[in-house]
Amino acid sequence: DILQLRFPAGNGIPNNPRHPAVLARNALGGTRDDGAVRALMEANGWSGTWTWRVFDYDHYHHDAFETLAVASGGATLQLGGPQGEHVDVKAGDVVLLPPGFGHRQIAMRDGFRICGAYPPGQESPTVLRAEQGYAQDTLRRIAAVEPPTADPVWGGHGPLLKALLE
């Protein structure tokens, strides 16, 4: 199952008018070692990988696309900012977020571990909080970020990348 999520701008979160967030259920086939998840994304050209959790406040990155791959456990994430929706994710699920797309962690369970990665040149994204708001220059920056050229899970022009670029 690959879902596209689109939400309007508002509440200090611009989201992305051109690209949806993409959620691929069980893309990793269930629980995986976080090192193996990071290695998979790196093998597909994504870098700046990490394992941790998602910040528990509404935020976005105006200068990067971000992949979040659930290695173990589960969590409830708020996607799209306060105007978005709560999405339950579990081991094996992968979320691909375009620049400007709000996200935060609401709850975690069962040893939740998530791995993040970024396209080349976007490995050090700026974290912008919803309460900071945003201006026209932020929207211009979001629009100028180059989309990834490879699917972080399947490589090449795989289904996650196709859904992002549709």
N, C-alpha and C positions, 0 to 999 in steps of 0.2 A: 504494500500500500504506500503510495507516495501522494502526499497532500500538499497543496499550495495554500498558504495563509496570507491574506491581505487585510490590512487594517488601515484606517485613515490616520492622518496626523492629528495630534492633539495631546493635551496633558503633558507638555514638555518633551514628547517623543515624536520625532518626525516620521518614523517608519520609512518606507521606500516606495515612491510612486511608480517606479518602473519594474522592480523585481519583487516577487513574493518571497516569504520565508518558505522553506521546503522541509517537510517532515517525512522521513522514510521509516516506516515501522519495521522493526526487526531486520534492518539492512545488514547488521553484523552477525545475525544468526544467534542471538542470545548473549549470555555473559561471556566476556573475553578478558584476557589479561590486558591491563591498560597499556603496557609496553607494546603488545602486539597491535593494539588499536592505533597507537601513535605511529608505529612502524608502517602500518598499512597506509595511513594518510601521507606520511613522508614519501613512501614509494610511489604515490600518485601525485607528487609534486607540491604537496602542502607542507608548510614548515612552521617554526615557532611553536611546536606542539607542547602541551602541558596536560597534567592530570590534576584535578582538584574538584571544585564545585562551581556553581554559578553564583555570582554576587546576589545578595538578598535585597537589593534595591533596584528600582527601575533604572536601566541604563542602556546605552547603545554606543556603537563605534561609528563615527562619521568617516573614518578613513580605512575601513577594512571589511571584507567579507569574512565570516567566521563559521567554522564547522564545529558543532558540539556533538560528540559521539558518546553514548552511554555505555560504559564498559561493564558496570555492575550496579545492582540495586535499582532504585526507581526514584522519581521525584515529580513534584508538581511545579511546572514552570508557568510564569505569566509571560506570554508572547504577545508582542504588539503594544506594550505599555498598558496603562490603566484602561484604555479603550479596547484592548485586545481580549484575549481569553486565557483561561487556565487550561493547560495541556499536561496530561499525565504522560510521562515518558518512562521507559524501563530498559533494562539491559538489551542492547542490540539496536535501539532506536538511534537515528541520526537526524540532527536538525542543521540545516544550512541557512544562515542568516545573512541578508544583504546589509550594506551599510545603512545606518539610521534605524534599523529595526530594534524596537525595545524588547528587553528580556530581563527576567529576574527569577530567582529561585524562591518558591513559597514554602516548600516542605521537601524533605528527603527521607528515604527509608531503605532498609535492607542493605546497608553498606554502599550507598550511592557513590559512584566514582564516574566522573565524566572527563572526556579528553577533548581538548580544543586544538584547532589548527587554522592556519591562514594561508592564502595564496602568497607566492614569492613577492617580496617587497612590501607586504602588509603585516609582517610578523609582530610589530609592536603597536597595536591599535591604541588609540586614545579612548579612555573610558569617560563618557559624558553622562552625568546624572540627569534624570528627568527634571528635577527642581531647578537646574541651571537654565532650562529653556533652550531655545535655539533661535538663530537669526538667518537671514537670507544667505550669508556666506557659508553657513553650515549646510544648507540645502545645495548650494553650488558644489561644495566639497563632496557631498554624498553622490551627486550626479556624476562627478569626475572620476570616481574610483573605478579602475578597470576591473571588469568581471573576471572570475577565474577562468582558466583555459582547460582545466581538468577536473573531473569528478573526484572528490576526495575518497570515495569508497570503491567505486568501480573503475576509476581511471578514464582517460580519454573523454569522449562526449557521452558519458554514462547518464543514467536516468535522473540522478540528482541534479546534475548540471543542466540537462535538457529542461527539467521542470523549472529551474531557476531562470533560464533564459527565454522561456516561452513568452 
